């Protein structure tokens, strides 16, 4: 029973986390490919501190992971996230065209 309550608590936190439009959009974008903060700032047309704060929350809950490539940190969806999260992500729209358009317009930081 304790495990069930912990699962409910975890799912409650994840649903709150993904209930935010910006974080949900970030997750949809990261399903296309790994992106750095700068890429996300350009695509979302928002501030760097805002994007960094959203990514930190997603990372804290294990929904995204990061990898360093020189001076850049690239974020991607954590493929080891719980099945409930994968189910939610499977319903997000395909953002490939947005990512590809921005990649063509900007300096090559997309990774």
N, C-alpha and C positions, 0 to 999 in steps of 0.2 A: 504494500500500500504506500509506503514511504517513497518508493521509486516512482509510482504513478503520480504522486503529488509533485515530485521533482520534475517529472516530464511536463506536467501541466505548467509549472512555473517557468521552465525553459521555453516552452512554446509561447507562453504569454509574452515573454521578453522578445522573442524573435518576431512575433506578430506586431508588437509595438515598434520594433526596429524597422521592419519592412513596411510599416504603415505610413512611413514618411515618403513623400513623392520623390525627393532627391535621392534618398538611399535606394529606393526601388529602381530608379532610373540608372543609378551607378551600377547596380547589380546586373541590369539588363545589358548595359554597355560592356561590362567586364565579361559577360558570357560570349561576346564576340571575340575579344582578344584582351591581352594584358595592356593596361594603360597606366601612365604616370599621372601625378596630380596635375601637371601642366596640361596634359591632354584633356583631362576631365574638366578643368577650368574653362578651356576653350569650347568644348562641346556644350557644357551646361550653362555657359555665360554667367558664371557666378565667381565669387572670390576664392582665392587659394585657401585662406583660413577655413572657410565654410566647407570646401571639399575635403580638406585634411581632417576636419572634425568628424565629418560623416564617415570617412574611411577608417578613422580610429575606432569609432563605435562598431563598425562592421567587423573590423579585425579583432576587437576585444571579444566579440561573440563568436568568433571562429568562422565567419561567413566569407571573409576574404583573406588572402595570404599575400605576402610581398616577397619580391626578390630584387636584389641590387644588381645593376648593370652600369658600372662606372659611377658617375655622379647621380644617376637616376635610380629611383625606386619604382618598380612596376608592380601594380596590383592586379590580382586575378581572383576569380571565384574559387573558393576552397572546394575542391571536388570531393573532399571527405566530410562535407557538411551532412547533417542528418537528413533522412528521407523526406521528412515533412518540408524542409527548406527546399530540397530539390524539386518537390512537387509544386511549390509556389513558383519557383524560378521557371519551371516548364511552361507556365502560363504567360510569361512576359513576352512582349512583342520582340521580333527580331530587329535589332538596331544596327545590323551590318551596314546598311546604306549610309547611316549617319556617321559611323566610325570611318568608313572608307572615304567619305567626302571630306571629313576633317583631316584625315591622314594625307590626302592629296593636296590640301591647302596649306599645311603647316610644315615646319621643319621636322625631320625624321626622328621624333622622340617616341613614336609608337613602337611598341615592342611586343 
